[in-house]
Structures are given as C-alpha cells and as structure tokens.
Amino acid sequence: MSIIDKARSDRRIVALSARVQQQLKIKFKKSDESAWHTTINGDTAVIAYTACRHPSAALARELLQLNLQLSGYRRVKLGISSVIENDVMPNFISVLDNELVRQKLIPQFLELGFESEQFYCDSEKNTRAYLNHVLTGPPEKFADVVPLFVMLLSVSDALAVDAYHEVYDKFLLLNKGTYAKQLLTIEQLVNDWGKTKSLDQTDTVKKILLTIEPTANFSWFGFTDESGFPDQGFFVDEVFSVRLLPT
C-alpha cells in the first residue's frame, strides 16, 4: 500500500476528508520536498505528499488547513512594509501564517485522536539547531528577530521541553533583554488568537506589527497578488499608496 493510500484509509480522517471534498476536488501528487504542502486552484486542491513517519497525521494536517480556509480563514500571500525589509518579508509572512494556522488546528488535530508531536513534519525537529546557530550572531534589528521567535513558537510541541526553553530564554536575553517585553507581547497575541473563534487574523497581525514599530508604521498585507493592492488586503496603521518608479 502506498503512503497516500495508507493515510487516506485511516478511519480518524475519513469524515474530515468527506467534509472537505463536499466543497473541493482533491488530487494527490508525490513531492520531492521534505514536507507535505497543499495548493488551491479554483475548485481543486492538490496535496503534495512525501515519505514521513506519520503519513495519516500529515494528511490530517493538510485537510484541516483546507477546512480552515473553506470556513473563512484567508492566508496572507504578500506584504509591503517600512518595518519589515523586502528580503525578510516572505519568511516573516510564512512563519507567521504557519503559527496562526497552527494555533487554530492543534485542538482539532488532537480531537481526531493524534498526538501533538505528530502535527509536525520530520524536518521541523531541526529548528532548534537552526535557531541556535542563528542566535550565535543574532540580527541587529528587532524586526528581523521576530520571525525567528515566531518560528520557535510554531514548533513548541515538536521539541522537548528543556530544548524549547533553552532557545526561548536565548531570545528573551537578546540585546541584554531589551526585546523581552515585545517578544512576550507577541507571544500573548498569538496565543490569544488561538483561543478566539474568529478566523479573521487582521487585528492580530496589525497588533504584532505595531508591537514591532508603534509609530510611522507603513505596512500592508495582501490576500492575493500585487494586483490586489489595496482592496484585497489591509493596512496596519498608516494608509499609503504605491507608485512604481520608471525603469
């Protein structure tokens, strides 16, 4: 039996799969990447799968993400900001979106009968080593520290408790503890989002960005591509326009 066939036959996800497929056609394809991922194109979702220790759990996670979006959650696709530099923005959006989604899905994942550590792809256990390496020469700007900290939050259940707190404490001690209050505020905002019934993350994202820079914050996040500016997204604080310079 193939990996995907084994996962699809797991009784824990049969009802979830049927519910999602009432609204979306689902196709499966084998991926060469290290983690499962899903894309939606119109009325079709393509789940790319790969070998892993817990294929049923991996499929459950992808189906729960689809169900979350079908229920009204809109994933942020891009951002423009005076606070987050262009080369950092894609990673910032990725790790923040992953954590906001995780906060909503973990309780549902556990209700299906899976263990919390099974929510994570195999490679996420390497996050501790990566962050320890990065923190040997930490970013100079607080805005660059935030996505790294959110990355740690997003793998909290994948790491042993002592390993997690070892890295967590390093973040709080960065720059002689200067960032600790802001980091704790961001952590609380993320946790509060997970406890709400709302699927509109805009207020949480705004508060996180304003925690990074409370004044003169020119930031916009979009749910589509650049053509969606400004209507298909939201401003964090100051409203602004974008003009392309002539080439």
PESUL-V917696 format. One record per residue. RES is the residue in one letter. SS is DSSP state (alpha for helix, beta for strand, coil for the rest). OMEGA is omega in whole degrees, 0 to 359 (* if undefined). Layout:
{{RES/SS/OMEGA} {RES/SS/OMEGA}}
This chain:
{{M/coil/181} {S/coil/180} {I/alpha/185} {I/alpha/178} {D/alpha/177} {K/alpha/181} {A/alpha/183} {R/alpha/182} {S/coil/181} {D/coil/185} {R/alpha/182} {R/alpha/185} {I/alpha/182} {V/alpha/182} {A/alpha/178} {L/alpha/179} {S/alpha/180} {A/alpha/181} {R/alpha/180} {V/alpha/184} {Q/alpha/171} {Q/coil/182} {Q/coil/182} {L/coil/168} {K/beta/181} {I/beta/175} {K/beta/180} {F/beta/175} {K/beta/179} {K/beta/182} {S/coil/175} {D/coil/181} {E/coil/186} {S/coil/183} {A/coil/174} {W/coil/174} {H/beta/185} {T/beta/175} {T/beta/178} {I/beta/177} {N/beta/183} {G/coil/182} {D/coil/182} {T/beta/174} {A/beta/178} {V/beta/178} {I/beta/178} {A/beta/185} {Y/beta/179} {T/coil/180} {A/coil/178} {C/coil/183} {R/coil/185} {H/coil/184} {P/alpha/179} {S/alpha/178} {A/alpha/179} {A/alpha/178} {L/alpha/177} {A/alpha/180} {R/alpha/180} {E/alpha/179} {L/alpha/177} {L/alpha/177} {Q/alpha/177} {L/alpha/180} {N/alpha/179} {L/alpha/179} {Q/alpha/177} {L/alpha/180} {S/coil/176} {G/coil/179} {Y/coil/180} {R/coil/182} {R/coil/176} {V/coil/184} {K/coil/182} {L/beta/180} {G/beta/175} {I/beta/186} {S/beta/171} {S/coil/184} {V/coil/181} {I/coil/181} {E/coil/185} {N/alpha/183} {D/alpha/179} {V/alpha/188} {M/alpha/181} {P/alpha/179} {N/alpha/178} {F/alpha/180} {I/alpha/183} {S/alpha/184} {V/alpha/179} {L/alpha/178} {D/alpha/179} {N/alpha/182} {E/alpha/178} {L/alpha/177} {V/alpha/181} {R/alpha/181} {Q/alpha/180} {K/alpha/189} {L/alpha/185} {I/alpha/180} {P/alpha/180} {Q/alpha/179} {F/alpha/179} {L/alpha/179} {E/alpha/178} {L/coil/178} {G/coil/178} {F/coil/176} {E/coil/185} {S/alpha/182} {E/alpha/179} {Q/alpha/179} {F/alpha/189} {Y/coil/174} {C/coil/187} {D/alpha/186} {S/alpha/183} {E/alpha/175} {K/alpha/178} {N/alpha/184} {T/alpha/180} {R/alpha/181} {A/alpha/180} {Y/alpha/182} {L/alpha/176} {N/alpha/178} {H/alpha/181} {V/alpha/185} {L/alpha/173} {T/alpha/174} {G/alpha/190} {P/coil/177} {P/coil/182} {E/coil/183} {K/coil/180} {F/alpha/180} {A/alpha/180} {D/alpha/178} {V/alpha/187} {V/alpha/180} {P/alpha/177} {L/alpha/179} {F/alpha/179} {V/alpha/176} {M/alpha/177} {L/alpha/179} {L/alpha/186} {S/alpha/179} {V/coil/186} {S/coil/182} {D/coil/181} {A/coil/183} {L/coil/172} {A/coil/186} {V/alpha/182} {D/alpha/179} {A/alpha/179} {Y/alpha/184} {H/alpha/176} {E/alpha/181} {V/alpha/179} {Y/alpha/180} {D/alpha/178} {K/alpha/178} {F/alpha/182} {L/alpha/182} {L/coil/180} {L/alpha/178} {N/alpha/179} {K/alpha/177} {G/alpha/183} {T/coil/185} {Y/coil/190} {A/alpha/184} {K/alpha/180} {Q/alpha/179} {L/alpha/178} {L/alpha/176} {T/alpha/179} {I/alpha/178} {E/alpha/180} {Q/alpha/178} {L/alpha/179} {V/alpha/180} {N/alpha/179} {D/alpha/177} {W/alpha/181} {G/alpha/183} {K/alpha/181} {T/coil/176} {K/coil/182} {S/coil/174} {L/coil/177} {D/coil/186} {Q/coil/188} {T/alpha/181} {D/alpha/179} {T/alpha/179} {V/alpha/178} {K/alpha/182} {K/alpha/177} {I/alpha/180} {L/alpha/179} {L/alpha/172} {T/alpha/177} {I/alpha/181} {E/coil/186} {P/coil/182} {T/coil/179} {A/coil/182} {N/coil/179} {F/coil/183} {S/beta/177} {W/beta/178} {F/beta/185} {G/beta/180} {F/coil/178} {T/coil/176} {D/coil/184} {E/alpha/182} {S/alpha/181} {G/alpha/181} {F/coil/356} {P/coil/191} {D/coil/182} {Q/coil/181} {G/beta/182} {F/beta/173} {F/beta/179} {V/coil/183} {D/coil/181} {E/coil/175} {V/coil/181} {F/coil/176} {S/coil/180} {V/coil/178} {R/coil/179} {L/coil/178} {L/coil/179} {P/coil/180} {T/coil/*}}
